[in-house]
Amino acid sequence: MNLKQGITTKFLIWFLSFFLIYFGTVLVLYFNVHQMMSISETITGKYDKISQIARQMFENLLSMEENEKKFLLLKDDQYRSQFSQAFDQLQQGLAEVMALQSENVTVSSRWKELAERNKRLEITMDSPADTADDLWIPEEELDTWRNYVAQARTENEKAIELANRELNRSGVLTVRASMIGLGLSVLVGLAGIFFVACSMIRPLGKLIQGIRSISHQSPGKPIAVNSQDEFGQLAMAYNEMSFRLREEQAMRTDFISMLSHEIRTPLTSIRESVSLIGEGIMGDVNPMQKKFLHIADAEIGRVCTLLNRMMQVSYLESVVLDVRRRPLAVAPFMTEIFDSFHPVAQEKNICFDVQLPEKLPDIYADEKYLRQVMFNLVDNAIKFSPKNSTVRCRIKLDSKQKTFICKILDTGPGILMEEKSLIFNRYYRGKNIREKTDGTGLGLSIAKSIVEAHGGTIEVSSPQEGGACFSFFIPFGS
């Protein structure tokens, strides 16, 4: 087996392709979601905190300015203490902002400038407070700090906006990657379905048709499966089997034809001899001898009939029937058929019930072959029907389908459900009649070949009242 082109390998390639696309999509989604979480964490945990610190620092600066002015007016150390407390909170906030920068968060350059100014600033909290020149922080310096904090807050808000845009962009990329992954997965899935249809279902369909053709008496035509996988090997095995069946069928047909010809000549001589002896040409014959000669003549006739049917089947297998369609009046044709069976039917007290439309146009068919079909079906109906019963025939035309329909119904043992697909095979006889009734199993096979040569079909069904119903359909046009 060529593993490179085997079904297992093809399925493995398809599965790996689907697997890679699926997990590739999952990895992209994981990366994008992780990035979105990181951006969201930065916004909520860093930039928002910086914004809160900046707002608090701005309030601290206002508090420092307010307490500074109150101290100048009232000379109350309480305001000096509140000034110092606000200044400590200011420095603490600045330290927190610079600490956030150390965690790879981009902060405004104003924070760095404030940090440098804070280092240069020397405040002596114990200095005398009786002159304006000895204040802790000049008013201009406080104004500068407020401007820097305000600018830093503005830049931080811009950073938050940029981070939100990046978060939105990552979300769009995530959705896009998901849709692309989904689309690729669907395409790979459809490709897999197409692969299954082309690599499995189509060859299987051809194999099923070939096997069914064998079950319908044909050796089956070679099937063309170009794949190099297991189905290709199965098709090769089927073609080899079909070739052997055709060879064996040809050998069987030739053997039956040869045997029939070889046996017919001595049988004819024996039959003529029995006839001459029975007529007394060879001498007087007593009644007992005549009785046995009559039995021998009947048995020889039965063997000749069997040989004729075998030769007819061999002929139908070896050639394409030359069906010569001619206008055929149905009513007289059917009357003649059933009249010829009256002597046989009277032996079992069987009646015929034939129903035809009042105005029945001529059909185009080969009278000789159609007579053979009717003979086989009516003969079987009489043979398998019990005594004192009725054999029915229903004729009608389907104008829409332009089809001639004939149904022969008996009241015999019927056809088992599991045998309906086999009943038209050569030499096949039903299990429920093999021990009870003589036959060769060739009549229905011959009828089927003739009907199909007319471009029609034949089928069997089981009526509710019992027995069997054989129906054949042939086009009645020219």
N, C-alpha and C positions, 0 to 999 in steps of 0.2 A: 504493500500500500504506500502510495506517495503521500507522506505526512504533510508535505509542504502545501498540498492542495486538498487535504482532507477536510471533512465537515467539522471535525473537532477543532482543527486549526483555524478555520474560518470563523467559527463561533468565538474562539478565544481572542482573535484579532478584534472582532466586533465588540466583545465584552471589554477588552482592554481600552479600546477607543472610548467607549462610553464611560468606563471607570476613570480614565485620565481627564476627560472633559468635566465629569462630575466633581472630582476632587480638586481639579484646577479651579473650578468655579467656587468651591467651598473655601479654598485657600485665599483666593482673591477677596471673597466676602469677609473672611476672618481678618485679613490684613486691613481692609477698608474700615471694618467695624472697630478694630483695635485703634486705628488712626483717629476715627471719629470719637471714640471714648477718650483718647489722649487729649484731643482738642477740647472736648467738652470738660474734661477734668481741669485743663489749663484755664478755661474761661471761668468755671465756677470756683476752682480752688486757688487760682493765682491772680488773674486779672480782677475778679470781683473783690478779692481781698485787698489788692492794691487800691481799688476804687474806694473801698470803705476806709482804709488807712488815710488816703488823701483827704477824704471828707472830714475825718476826725482831726487830721493835722491842720486843716484850714480852720476848723473850729477852735483848735488850740491856739493858733496864731491870733484869731480874733479875741480870744479870752486873755491872751498875754497883753495885747494892746489895750484892752479895756481895763485890766487890773493895773497896768502901768500908769494909765491916766488917773485912775482912782487913787493910786498911791501918791501921785504928785499932788493931788488936791487934798486928800484927807490925811496923809502921812500915817496910814494905818498898816501895821505889819501883816495884818490878815491878807491884804491884797498882794503884799510881797510874797507871802507863802503860796497864794493861789497862782501867782505868776510863775513861781518856781515849779509848782506841780504841773502846770500846763506845759512848761518848757521841758520837763522830764518826759511827759507823754509824747511831746513832739519828737524828741530824740529817740524815744522807744519806737515810735512809728517809722521814723527814718531808718532805724536799724533793721526793722522787720522788712521794709521794702528792699533794702540792699541784700538782706538774707535771701529773699525770693529770687533776686537776680543771680545769686550763686547757684540756683537750681535750674539754670539754663532757660530762664524766662527773660525775654527782652523787655527792659524797662526804659522809660524816657531818660534822655541825657540830663534833664533837669534834676532828676534825683541824684545823679552823680555830682552835679554842680552844688546841690544843697549839702551833700555829704562833705565836699571840699570846704565849703563856707563854714560848715559846722566845726570842722577841725580847726579852722583859723580863728573861730570865735572864742574869745576868752571872757568869761563872765565871772565877776567876783561878787558873789552873793553877799559878802560881808562888808562891802564898800559903803561909805556914808550915803545917805539918801536925801541930803538937803539941797542938792543942786541938780539941774537937768543934765549936765554933762556927765554926771556919774551914774546915769541910768544903766541898767543891765544890758539892754540891746537897743541900739538907736532905732528910731521910728522908721527911718529910711530902710534899715536892714529888714525890719518886719514886713514892710511893703514889698521888698524884693522877694522875701520868702513866700509871701502870699501869691505873688505873681508866678513864681516858679511852681508852687503847688498847683495853682489853677491850670498852668500850661501842662504840667505832668498829668493832671486828671483828664484834660482834653485828649492828650496823646494816648492815655490808657484806654479811653473810650474808643478811640480810633483802632487801637489794637484789638479791643473786644469785637468791634465790627468786622475787622479783617479775619479774626478767628472764626466768627460766625459764618462769614463767606466761605472760608476754607471748610468749615463743617458742612455747609450746604453743598459745596462742590464734591466733597467726599461722599455725601449721601447720594448725589446724582450719579457719581461714578459707581457707587455700590449697586444702585438700581440698574444702571446700564450693564454692568458686569453680570448681574443676575439675569437680565433679559437675554444677553448674548449667550450666557451659559445655558439658559433654558432653550433658546433657539437652536444652539448646537446640539443639545441633548435630543431635542425633537427631530432634528435632521438625522442624527446618528440612529435614533430609533426607527425613523422611516426608512433609512438606508438598510437597517437590519431587517425590517419587514420585507423590503424589496429583495434583499438577499435571500431571505427564506422563501419568498415566492418564486424567485428564479432558480435557486439552487436546490430546492427541496420539493415545493408543491408542484411545479411544472414537470420535473422528471417523474414524480410520483403519479401525477395524472396520466402521463404517457404509459407508465408501467401498469396502472390500473386498467387503462383501455386495452393494452395488450393482453393482460391476464383475462379480462372479460371476453375478449375475442376468442381466446382459447376455450373458455367455458361455453361459448356458443358454436362449438364444433369446428371452428377455424383454427389452424395451427398458429395463426397470429403473424402479422407482418413485422419485419424488423423495426425497431424504434430507434430514433436518432437522439442520443443524449451525449452532448459534446463535453460535458464536464469530466474532469479527471479524478473526482472524488469517489466515495463509496457508491453513489448513485450511478456514476458512469460504469463502475465495475458490475453493479447489479444489472444495468441495461445490457452490458456485454454478455453476462450469464444468461439473461432472458433471450437475447438474440441467438445464442448458441442452442438453447433449449428449443426455441421456435424452429430453428433450422433442422434440428434432429426430428422434431415432430413432423415437419413437412416431409422429410425423407421417409420416415416410417409410414406416414399416411400414403405417400406415393407407392411405397412397397406393398402396403396392405391392399390398396386399390388394384394394383397390377396383379397381386396374388388372387384376389377375389374374382377379378375378371378372367384370369387364366383358368382358375378352378371351375368357374361357372361354365366356361366354354368346354372344358375337358369333360365335365360331368354331364353336360346337356346331351352330347351325342350318344353315349351309352344309355342314358335314361330314355331318350327318344326310341332307341332300338328296343329296350325292354318294354316300353309302353306299347309299341306296335306289336311286339310278340304277344304280350298279354291280351291285347285287343283281338289278335287273330285267333288265339287259343279260345278266348271267350266266345267268339262267333262260330266256333266249331269247324273252322277251316282245317285244323290239324287233326280233327277227329271228334267224336261225340264227347260232350262234357256233361257230367251229371249236375244236378242243382247245387250240391255242396261245393263242387269245384267252381261253379259259376259265382257262388257267393264269395269265395276267397279270391277269385280273380277280380271280382268287382272291388273288393277291399284293396287289393294290390294296386289296381288302376287308380283308385282314389288317392292312395298314399303317394304314388308316383306323381300324380297331378299336384299334390300339395308340395312335394319337393321341387317340382318344376316352377311352381308359383314362387317359392322361396328363392330359387336361383334367379328368377326374373327380377325380383325385387332387389336382390343383392347386386345384380348387374346394373339395374337402374340407378341405385345409389352410387355405385362406382362411376357410372357415366356422369351423374350430376356433380360429383366431386372433381372430375377431371376436366370438364368443359364448362363454359359459360352458356347457359340455356339460351337457345335461339327462340325467343318468344315472338311469335307472329300475331300481332293483335288484329283481330277482325271484328266487325260488328256481330254481336251475339244477342239473340233474343232470350231474355232470362227466363220467362215463364215456360216456354216449351222445353228449354234446356233442363230446368228443374223437374218438370213433369217426367221427362224421359229418365232422369237420374233415379228418382224415387220409384218409378214403375219398374225399373230393372231390379230393384231390391225387394219387390213385393213377395216373390217366392221365399226368399230367405227370412223376411220378417214374419210371414205366415207360420213358419215352423215354430216360432216363439209367441205367436199371437200378438205381435207388436204392431201398433198403429202409427201412421204418420200424420203429423199436424204441421202443414206447410202454409205459411202466411206470406203473401206478397202484396205490394201496393197495387191498386187497381190499374193505374197508368204507369207502367214501368218501361222506361225507354231502354233501347239497346245499350249494352256496354261494349267496350273494346277490350277483348281479351283473347288469349289463345285457347280455343275450345278444347283441344286435346289435353293440354296441361290442366286447365281448370276442371275438366271432367275427372282427371286423376285425383285432384285435391278433394273434390266432393265425394268421390268413391271411397277414398281413405277415411274421411271424417264420418260419413254415413255408415260405412262398414264397421268402424270402431263403435259408433253409437249403438248399433244393433247388437254387436258382439257382447258389449258390457252391460246392456240393459237387461233387467229381469223379464221373465215371461209376463204377458198380459200388461205391458206398459206402453208408453207412448214416446216416440222420438219426434221432437219438435224442430222445425226449421223456420227461422225468421230472416226475411230479406227486406232490406231498405236501402235507400240512396240518401247520402248526405250531400245536398245540393251546394251548400257553402264550401265544404271541403272537396266536393266532386269525388266522392268515394263510394264505392260499392261495398256494402256490409252484409255479410252472411254469418248467421249464428246457428250452430247445431247443438241442441241440448238433449241430453239423455238423463236417465234416472238410475244410472249405475252406481258403483261404489265411490265415484268421484276421484279427485286428485288430491293427494296430501299436500299441505302448504309447502313443506320443505322439498317437494318433488316438482313444483311448478317450473322452476328454472332449469330442470333436467329433462322434462318430459319430451322435448323436441330434439334431444340428442340421439344420435344413431345408436341402435341396438338397446336403448334404455326402455325398460318396462317397469311399471309401478310395483312397489312392494306388495300392495294389497291384491294384485291380480296375477302375479307370477305363477302361483301354484294353482290358480283356478282356470285360467284361460290361456290357450295357445296363442303364439304370436312371435314376431321377429323384432319388434321395436323399430321398424323402418318406415312405417306408414306416415307418422307425423313428421319425421325428418324429411321425407320426400315432399310432403305438403308444404312444409316451411320453405324448402328450397324453391319450389315453384311460385309460391306467393311472393317471396322476396324478389324473384326474377321479374315479376310483374310490377315491382316497385312498391309492394305493399307489406303488411305485417300480419302476423298471426299470434293469437294469445289464448290462454285458457283461464277460466274463472270457475268459481264454485258457487252456484246459485243457492239461495237460502233453503229452497225446497229439496236440495240434495242433487246428486249427480254431478255432471261436468258440462260446461258450456265452452265450446271451441268457436272462436270468432276470427274471421280473417277480413282484412280491409285492403282493397286494391283500387287504384284510380280507375274511373270508368271512362275517362276521356280518351280521345285518339292520340 
